[in-house]
Amino acid sequence: MGKPTGFMEFERRERTYAPVEDRIKDYDEFSVPLAGDELARQGARCMDCGIPFCHNSCPVNNIIPEWNDLVYRGNFRSALEVLHSTNNFPEFTGRICPAPCEAGCTLNITDEPVTIKTIECAIVDRGWQEGWIQPEVPGFSTGKRVAIVGSGPAGMACAQQLARAGHRVMVYEKNTKIGGLLRYGIPDFKLSKHLINRRMAQMQSEGVIFRANSHVGVNVEVTDLLADFDAIVLTGGSELPRDLEVPGRDLDGVHFAMRYLTQQNRRNAGEPISDDIDITATGKHVIVIGGGDTGSDCVGTARRQGAASITQMEIMPKPPEKENKGLTWPDWPMKLRTSSSHEEGCERDWSIATKAFQGQDGKLTGLQCVRLDWADGKMTEVESSEFELKADLVFLAMGFLNPVHDGMLDGLDVEYDGRGNVNADTEHYKTSADKVFAAGDMRRGQSLVVWAIREGRQCASAIDEFLMGSTTLPR
């Protein structure tokens, strides 16, 4: 634990942000880290809970009280070792994880949880700054070859673990650069891409081979992987977006959110945009349909592009401003969350359904909407509540259904579960196809980066045992 009386002596302090008027001028990260002495005080607030609920709330099972105590005592290097023992990429989670650990913190009962995410990020950033993070090259080779399809957080975590176990690992990525959703789906202002490049360099030194522009099932034959590798891991993510099939869906101006976000990330990286439509929000009235993180990312991107107006709307009712701790703690609560992108400027509305997209000469001009009533959990349209919204662009950010089946998955003839995900359990991660495994969103459906890293690590342990008969890799 930290200081026994720390939670009574020190108030919660969090990272701050650069002013809105400054940060919306570019796509750089804008959080302002806490100073070292303030970090120590925040680590001191960690209590001797008896049962550290933060452990159970963290999908990667971070050993949070231990590294909080080490930060309090100024021992950042040991804190980094503890942090890396469960999490391959804390610089990712320390930036884009929603921090369910903080929701489970005992101090959250009084709305003052330890700033776990801020401390986590500070530990790993200090590690890179000091040069403590170096390649962990195995001193032996097993002679076994593993192909990993998809280079998002699940694929990268699985690859690093297997390489450190002495296997020859090759990661296939259909895009021009490695990183999957981290690279192309998360805006640069939330996650700078040099962080991915830095980890890639470490992994390459550890023996991982990356193959970009390699779309398995398209320009890489599935049969070749089956013939050349001792195991294949599917970590391609859940990429089939949920659509909104209403009149006018085919109008120019209605786009899936991820297409929009990917384009801007490619622009920032100097990559060509292969789409036939260049989507920008400059001077346009933007509607974002969907209230989650992807929708919020569209808001922040449209603000930086200079949209005339931005409205984010959600079919579900507005969540409560504050949860009932007696009913929710230590679980993740349903409550209203306002992101940094929302703070940069947008209108938000709830309990709205889109009835049709309106247009002229094939181009979007607006939406026909209706308000909804959610009494007793049932959705009904409110009588005479129809209204129209002006719109030049609409981004559909309503989540993802399952992985794309055409091509690789159908070619491997793997079984799917009831939701269309690749069917595999969380013990062996093995699919119905011989020597083929699956982890991350492709197996569990759309989820968080922490779940992807956890599944990648656990899948690596299962594969190592499959190949060698036993394993020392942690789960």
C-alpha positions as CSV (number, residue, x, y, z in Angstrom):
1,M,0.0,0.0,0.0
2,G,1.0,3.7,0.0
3,K,1.0,5.9,3.0
4,P,-1.4,4.5,5.6
5,T,-3.1,7.9,6.1
6,G,-2.4,9.1,2.5
7,F,-6.0,8.9,1.4
8,M,-7.0,11.2,4.2
9,E,-4.2,13.7,3.7
10,F,-4.1,14.1,-0.1
11,E,-6.8,15.0,-2.5
12,R,-7.2,13.2,-5.8
13,R,-5.3,14.9,-8.6
14,E,-5.5,13.9,-12.2
15,R,-3.5,14.8,-15.4
16,T,-4.7,18.1,-16.9
17,Y,-5.3,19.0,-20.5
18,A,-4.0,21.8,-22.7
19,P,-6.6,24.5,-23.2
20,V,-9.2,23.7,-25.8
21,E,-8.4,26.7,-28.0
22,D,-4.8,25.4,-28.3
23,R,-5.3,21.6,-28.6
24,I,-7.9,21.7,-31.4
25,K,-5.3,23.4,-33.7
26,D,-3.5,20.1,-34.3
27,Y,-3.7,16.3,-33.7
28,D,-1.0,16.0,-31.1
29,E,-1.6,14.5,-27.6
30,F,-2.6,17.2,-25.2
31,S,-2.5,15.7,-21.7
32,V,-0.2,17.4,-19.2
33,P,1.5,14.8,-16.8
34,L,1.7,15.3,-13.1
35,A,5.0,16.3,-11.6
36,G,7.0,13.6,-9.7
37,D,6.2,14.8,-6.2
38,E,2.5,14.9,-7.0
39,L,2.7,11.4,-8.5
40,A,4.2,10.3,-5.2
41,R,1.3,11.8,-3.3
42,Q,-1.2,10.1,-5.5
43,G,0.5,6.8,-5.0
44,A,0.4,7.4,-1.3
45,R,-3.5,7.5,-1.5
46,C,-3.6,3.8,-2.3
47,M,-5.2,2.1,0.7
48,D,-4.6,-1.2,2.5
49,C,-8.0,-2.5,1.3
50,G,-7.6,-6.1,2.4
51,I,-9.3,-7.0,-0.9
52,P,-8.0,-4.8,-3.7
53,F,-11.0,-4.6,-5.9
54,C,-9.0,-2.8,-8.5
55,H,-7.3,-6.2,-9.3
56,N,-10.6,-7.8,-10.2
57,S,-11.8,-4.8,-12.1
58,C,-8.6,-4.7,-14.3
59,P,-8.9,-7.2,-17.2
60,V,-5.1,-7.6,-17.4
61,N,-4.9,-8.1,-13.6
62,N,-2.4,-5.3,-13.0
63,I,-0.9,-5.5,-9.6
64,I,-2.0,-2.0,-8.8
65,P,-1.4,-1.5,-5.0
66,E,2.2,-2.7,-5.4
67,W,3.2,-0.3,-8.1
68,N,1.3,2.5,-6.4
69,D,3.4,1.9,-3.3
70,L,6.6,1.8,-5.3
71,V,5.8,5.2,-6.9
72,Y,5.1,6.6,-3.5
73,R,8.5,5.5,-2.4
74,G,10.2,6.9,-5.6
75,N,11.2,3.4,-6.9
76,F,9.9,3.8,-10.5
77,R,12.2,1.1,-12.0
78,S,10.7,-1.6,-9.7
79,A,7.3,-0.2,-10.4
80,L,7.9,-0.6,-14.1
81,E,8.9,-4.3,-13.6
82,V,5.7,-5.0,-11.7
83,L,3.6,-3.2,-14.3
84,H,5.2,-5.1,-17.2
85,S,4.7,-8.4,-15.4
86,T,1.0,-8.3,-16.4
87,N,0.8,-5.7,-19.2
88,N,2.9,-5.6,-22.3
89,F,1.9,-2.1,-23.4
90,P,1.0,0.1,-20.5
91,E,1.7,3.2,-22.6
92,F,-1.4,2.2,-24.6
93,T,-3.7,1.4,-21.7
94,G,-2.4,4.4,-19.8
95,R,-3.8,6.6,-22.5
96,I,-6.9,4.9,-24.0
97,C,-8.3,2.5,-21.4
98,P,-11.4,3.8,-19.7
99,A,-9.9,2.6,-16.3
100,P,-12.4,0.1,-14.9
101,C,-9.8,-0.3,-12.1
102,E,-10.6,3.2,-10.9
103,A,-14.3,2.4,-10.8
104,G,-13.5,-0.6,-8.6
105,C,-11.2,1.4,-6.3
106,T,-12.4,1.4,-2.7
107,L,-12.0,5.2,-2.7
108,N,-14.5,5.4,-5.5
109,I,-17.2,4.9,-2.9
110,T,-16.7,8.5,-2.1
111,D,-15.9,9.5,-5.8
112,E,-12.2,10.0,-5.1
113,P,-10.5,6.9,-6.6
114,V,-6.7,6.7,-6.8
115,T,-5.5,8.1,-10.2
116,I,-4.4,4.6,-11.2
117,K,-4.4,5.3,-15.0
118,T,-2.3,8.4,-14.6
119,I,0.2,6.7,-12.4
120,E,0.4,3.7,-14.8
121,C,1.1,6.0,-17.8
122,A,3.7,7.9,-15.8
123,I,5.6,4.7,-14.8
124,V,6.0,3.5,-18.4
125,D,6.7,6.9,-19.8
126,R,9.5,7.3,-17.2
127,G,10.8,3.8,-18.2
128,W,11.2,4.8,-21.8
129,Q,12.7,8.2,-20.9
130,E,15.3,6.5,-18.7
131,G,16.1,3.8,-21.2
132,W,15.0,1.0,-18.8
133,I,12.8,-0.7,-21.4
134,Q,15.0,-2.9,-23.6
135,P,14.4,-5.9,-25.8
136,E,14.1,-9.2,-24.0
137,V,15.8,-11.5,-26.4
138,P,15.3,-15.2,-25.7
139,G,18.6,-17.2,-25.3
140,F,17.2,-20.2,-27.3
141,S,15.0,-21.1,-30.2
142,T,12.3,-23.8,-30.1
143,G,12.2,-24.1,-33.9
144,K,8.5,-23.7,-33.9
145,R,6.8,-21.2,-36.3
146,V,3.7,-19.1,-35.4
147,A,1.7,-16.9,-37.8
148,I,-0.4,-14.1,-36.2
149,V,-3.0,-12.5,-38.4
150,G,-3.8,-9.0,-37.3
151,S,-1.4,-6.5,-35.5
152,G,-3.7,-4.8,-33.1
153,P,-3.2,-5.0,-29.3
154,A,-4.2,-8.7,-29.1
155,G,-1.9,-9.7,-31.9
156,M,1.0,-7.6,-30.7
157,A,0.7,-9.0,-27.1
158,C,0.5,-12.5,-28.3
159,A,3.5,-12.0,-30.7
160,Q,5.7,-10.5,-28.0
161,Q,5.0,-13.3,-25.5
162,L,5.6,-16.1,-28.0
163,A,8.8,-14.5,-29.3
164,R,10.1,-14.3,-25.7
165,A,9.3,-18.0,-25.3
166,G,11.7,-18.7,-28.2
167,H,9.3,-19.2,-31.0
168,R,9.7,-17.7,-34.5
169,V,6.8,-15.3,-34.9
170,M,5.5,-13.6,-38.0
171,V,2.7,-11.0,-37.8
172,Y,0.6,-10.4,-40.9
173,E,-1.2,-7.0,-41.3
174,K,-3.4,-6.1,-44.2
175,N,-2.7,-2.3,-43.9
176,T,0.4,-0.4,-44.8
177,K,1.6,-0.1,-41.2
178,I,1.5,-2.2,-38.1
179,G,-0.9,-1.5,-35.2
180,G,-4.4,-2.4,-36.3
181,L,-7.1,-0.3,-34.6
182,L,-4.5,1.4,-32.4
183,R,-2.9,2.8,-35.6
184,Y,-5.9,3.5,-37.8
185,G,-8.9,3.8,-35.5
186,I,-7.7,5.7,-32.5
187,P,-7.1,9.4,-33.2
188,D,-3.5,10.7,-32.9
189,F,-4.6,13.2,-30.2
190,K,-5.5,10.2,-28.0
191,L,-2.6,7.9,-28.9
192,S,0.5,9.2,-30.7
193,K,1.7,6.6,-33.2
194,H,5.3,6.9,-32.3
195,L,4.4,4.8,-29.3
196,I,3.5,1.9,-31.6
197,N,6.6,2.4,-33.6
198,R,8.7,2.2,-30.5
199,R,7.2,-1.0,-29.3
200,M,7.5,-2.5,-32.8
201,A,11.2,-1.8,-32.7
202,Q,11.5,-3.5,-29.4
203,M,9.6,-6.5,-30.7
204,Q,11.7,-6.7,-33.9
205,S,14.8,-6.9,-31.8
206,E,13.2,-9.7,-29.9
207,G,12.7,-11.6,-33.1
208,V,9.2,-10.8,-34.2
209,I,8.8,-10.4,-38.0
210,F,6.2,-8.0,-39.3
211,R,4.6,-8.3,-42.7
212,A,2.5,-5.3,-43.7
213,N,0.4,-5.1,-46.8
214,S,-0.3,-8.8,-46.3
215,H,-4.0,-9.5,-46.4
216,V,-4.6,-13.1,-45.5
217,G,-7.3,-14.5,-47.7
218,V,-6.6,-11.8,-50.4
219,N,-3.0,-11.6,-51.4
220,V,-1.7,-14.2,-48.9
221,E,-3.1,-17.7,-49.3
222,V,-4.6,-19.3,-46.2
223,T,-3.3,-22.7,-47.5
224,D,0.3,-21.3,-47.4
225,L,0.0,-20.4,-43.7
226,L,-1.4,-23.8,-42.9
227,A,1.5,-25.4,-44.7
228,D,4.3,-23.2,-43.4
229,F,3.4,-22.7,-39.7
230,D,3.0,-24.9,-36.6
231,A,0.2,-22.6,-35.3
232,I,-1.9,-19.8,-36.6
233,V,-3.5,-17.1,-34.4
234,L,-6.4,-15.0,-35.6
235,T,-6.4,-11.6,-34.0
236,G,-8.0,-9.5,-36.8
237,G,-10.6,-7.7,-34.7
238,S,-14.3,-7.2,-35.1
239,E,-14.6,-5.0,-38.2
240,L,-18.1,-5.4,-39.5
241,P,-19.9,-2.2,-38.5
242,R,-23.6,-2.0,-37.4
243,D,-25.5,-0.2,-40.2
244,L,-28.6,1.9,-40.1
245,E,-30.9,0.7,-42.9
246,V,-33.3,3.6,-43.3
247,P,-34.5,5.5,-46.4
248,G,-31.7,7.6,-47.8
249,R,-28.8,5.5,-46.5
250,D,-27.1,5.6,-49.9
251,L,-26.9,9.4,-50.0
252,D,-23.5,11.0,-50.4
253,G,-22.5,12.1,-46.9
254,V,-23.5,9.1,-44.8
255,H,-20.4,7.2,-43.7
256,F,-19.3,4.6,-41.2
257,A,-17.3,6.3,-38.4
258,M,-14.3,4.1,-38.7
259,R,-13.8,5.0,-42.4
260,Y,-13.7,8.7,-41.4
261,L,-11.3,8.2,-38.5
262,T,-9.0,6.0,-40.6
263,Q,-8.8,8.6,-43.3
264,Q,-7.6,11.3,-40.9
265,N,-5.0,9.0,-39.3
266,R,-3.7,8.3,-42.8
267,R,-3.5,12.0,-43.6
268,N,-1.6,12.6,-40.4
269,A,0.9,9.9,-41.3
270,G,1.3,11.0,-44.9
271,E,-0.3,7.9,-46.2
272,P,-2.4,8.0,-49.4
273,I,-6.1,7.7,-48.9
274,S,-7.2,4.8,-51.2
275,D,-11.0,5.5,-50.8
276,D,-12.8,7.1,-53.7
277,I,-14.2,9.8,-51.4
278,D,-12.1,12.1,-49.3
279,I,-14.2,12.7,-46.1
280,T,-13.6,16.0,-44.3
281,A,-15.9,18.0,-42.0
282,T,-14.5,21.5,-42.7
283,G,-17.4,24.0,-42.7
284,K,-20.0,21.2,-42.6
285,H,-22.9,20.4,-40.2
286,V,-21.9,17.0,-38.7
287,I,-24.2,14.5,-37.0
288,V,-22.7,11.6,-35.1
289,I,-25.1,8.7,-34.5
290,G,-23.8,6.6,-31.5
291,G,-22.8,7.7,-28.0
292,G,-19.7,5.6,-27.4
293,D,-15.9,6.2,-27.7
294,T,-15.9,5.9,-31.5
295,G,-18.6,8.6,-31.7
296,S,-16.6,10.8,-29.3
297,D,-13.5,10.3,-31.5
298,C,-15.5,11.6,-34.5
299,V,-16.5,14.7,-32.5
300,G,-12.9,15.5,-31.7
301,T,-11.7,14.9,-35.3
302,A,-14.5,17.0,-36.8
303,R,-13.7,19.8,-34.3
304,R,-10.1,19.8,-35.5
305,Q,-11.2,19.9,-39.1
306,G,-13.3,23.0,-38.5
307,A,-16.9,21.7,-38.6
308,A,-19.6,24.3,-38.7
309,S,-21.6,22.3,-36.1
310,I,-21.4,18.9,-34.4
311,T,-24.2,17.0,-32.8
312,Q,-23.8,13.6,-31.2
313,M,-27.0,11.6,-30.6
314,E,-27.9,8.3,-29.1
315,I,-30.9,6.0,-29.3
316,M,-30.6,5.1,-25.6
317,P,-31.8,7.4,-22.8
318,K,-29.5,9.8,-21.1
319,P,-27.6,8.0,-18.3
320,P,-27.7,9.4,-14.8
321,E,-25.2,12.1,-13.8
322,K,-24.1,9.9,-10.9
323,E,-24.4,6.2,-10.2
324,N,-25.8,4.6,-7.1
325,K,-22.7,3.2,-5.5
326,G,-24.7,0.9,-3.3
327,L,-25.9,-0.9,-6.4
328,T,-23.0,-0.6,-8.8
329,W,-19.6,-0.5,-6.9
330,P,-17.1,-2.1,-7.6
331,D,-18.5,-2.9,-11.0
332,W,-18.3,-0.5,-14.0
333,P,-21.3,1.8,-13.7
334,M,-23.7,3.1,-16.3
335,K,-23.5,6.9,-15.9
336,L,-23.0,10.0,-18.0
337,R,-19.4,10.4,-19.3
338,T,-18.1,13.5,-20.9
339,S,-14.9,13.0,-22.9
340,S,-12.2,15.6,-23.7
341,S,-13.7,15.7,-27.2
342,H,-17.1,16.6,-25.8
343,E,-15.5,19.4,-23.9
344,E,-14.1,20.8,-27.1
345,G,-17.6,21.6,-28.3
346,C,-20.7,19.6,-29.5
347,E,-24.4,19.2,-28.9
348,R,-25.4,15.9,-27.3
349,D,-28.9,14.4,-27.3
350,W,-30.4,11.1,-26.2
351,S,-33.5,8.9,-26.9
352,I,-33.5,9.8,-30.6
353,A,-34.2,7.4,-33.5
354,T,-33.4,8.3,-37.1
355,K,-36.3,7.6,-39.4
356,A,-34.7,8.7,-42.7
357,F,-31.8,10.6,-44.3
358,Q,-32.9,13.5,-46.5
359,G,-31.1,14.6,-49.6
360,Q,-31.0,16.6,-52.8
361,D,-29.3,15.6,-56.0
362,G,-27.9,12.5,-54.3
363,K,-26.3,14.5,-51.5
364,L,-27.2,14.5,-47.8
365,T,-29.0,17.6,-46.5
366,G,-30.6,16.4,-43.2
367,L,-32.2,13.8,-41.0
368,Q,-35.8,13.0,-40.1
369,C,-35.8,12.0,-36.4
370,V,-38.2,11.1,-33.7
371,R,-38.0,11.1,-29.9
372,L,-38.3,7.9,-27.9
373,D,-39.8,6.9,-24.6
374,W,-38.0,4.1,-22.7
375,A,-40.6,3.4,-20.0
376,D,-40.2,0.0,-18.4
377,G,-37.2,-0.7,-20.7
378,K,-39.4,-0.7,-23.8
379,M,-38.7,1.7,-26.7
380,T,-41.7,3.5,-28.1
381,E,-41.9,6.6,-30.3
382,V,-43.2,9.7,-28.6
383,E,-46.3,10.9,-30.5
384,S,-45.9,14.1,-32.5
385,S,-42.3,14.3,-31.6
386,E,-40.9,14.2,-35.2
387,F,-38.2,16.8,-36.0
388,E,-35.5,17.4,-38.6
389,L,-31.8,18.2,-38.3
390,K,-29.6,19.8,-40.9
391,A,-26.7,17.7,-41.9
392,D,-23.9,17.6,-44.5
393,L,-22.2,14.6,-42.9
394,V,-23.4,11.7,-40.8
395,F,-21.1,9.3,-39.1
396,L,-22.5,5.9,-38.0
397,A,-20.8,5.0,-34.8
398,M,-23.1,2.3,-33.5
399,G,-20.6,-0.4,-32.8
400,F,-19.5,-3.6,-34.6
401,L,-21.3,-6.8,-35.2
402,N,-18.5,-9.4,-35.7
403,P,-15.4,-10.1,-37.7
404,V,-15.6,-10.2,-41.5
405,H,-16.3,-13.7,-42.5
406,D,-15.5,-13.5,-46.2
407,G,-12.0,-14.5,-47.2
408,M,-9.8,-15.8,-44.4
409,L,-12.3,-17.0,-41.9
410,D,-14.5,-18.8,-44.4
411,G,-11.4,-20.1,-46.1
412,L,-10.2,-21.7,-42.8
413,D,-13.7,-23.1,-42.2
414,V,-13.8,-22.1,-38.6
415,E,-17.0,-22.3,-36.5
416,Y,-18.7,-19.2,-35.3
417,D,-20.5,-18.6,-32.1
418,G,-24.1,-17.3,-31.9
419,R,-23.0,-13.7,-32.4
420,G,-20.8,-14.4,-35.5
421,N,-17.5,-14.3,-33.7
422,V,-14.9,-17.0,-34.1
423,N,-15.7,-19.8,-31.7
424,A,-13.0,-20.5,-29.1
425,D,-12.9,-20.8,-25.3
426,T,-10.7,-18.8,-22.9
427,E,-8.8,-21.8,-21.7
428,H,-7.2,-23.1,-24.9
429,Y,-8.2,-20.4,-27.4
430,K,-8.4,-23.1,-30.0
431,T,-10.8,-22.9,-32.9
432,S,-12.5,-25.7,-34.7
433,A,-9.8,-25.7,-37.3
434,D,-6.6,-27.7,-36.6
435,K,-3.7,-25.7,-35.1
436,V,-5.7,-22.4,-35.5
437,F,-6.3,-20.2,-32.5
438,A,-8.3,-16.9,-32.0
439,A,-8.1,-14.1,-29.5
440,G,-9.2,-10.5,-29.0
441,D,-12.2,-8.9,-30.6
442,M,-12.3,-11.5,-33.3
443,R,-13.1,-14.1,-30.6
444,R,-15.0,-12.0,-28.0
445,G,-16.6,-9.3,-30.0
446,Q,-15.8,-5.5,-29.8
447,S,-14.2,-4.7,-26.5
448,L,-11.5,-2.8,-24.7
449,V,-7.7,-2.6,-25.4
450,V,-7.1,-4.2,-21.9
451,W,-9.2,-7.2,-22.9
452,A,-7.3,-7.5,-26.2
453,I,-4.0,-7.5,-24.4
454,R,-5.2,-10.0,-21.8
455,E,-6.5,-12.4,-24.5
456,G,-3.3,-12.1,-26.5
457,R,-1.2,-13.0,-23.5
458,Q,-3.5,-15.9,-22.5
459,C,-3.6,-17.2,-26.0
460,A,0.2,-17.1,-26.2
461,S,0.4,-19.2,-23.1
462,A,-2.1,-21.7,-24.6
463,I,-0.2,-21.9,-27.9
464,D,3.2,-22.4,-26.1
465,E,1.7,-25.3,-24.2
466,F,0.2,-26.7,-27.4
467,L,3.5,-26.6,-29.2
468,M,5.8,-27.6,-26.3
469,G,3.6,-29.7,-24.0
470,S,4.0,-27.2,-21.1
471,T,4.5,-23.5,-20.7
472,T,6.1,-21.0,-18.3
473,L,4.3,-18.0,-19.9
474,P,2.0,-16.2,-17.5
475,R,-1.8,-16.0,-18.2
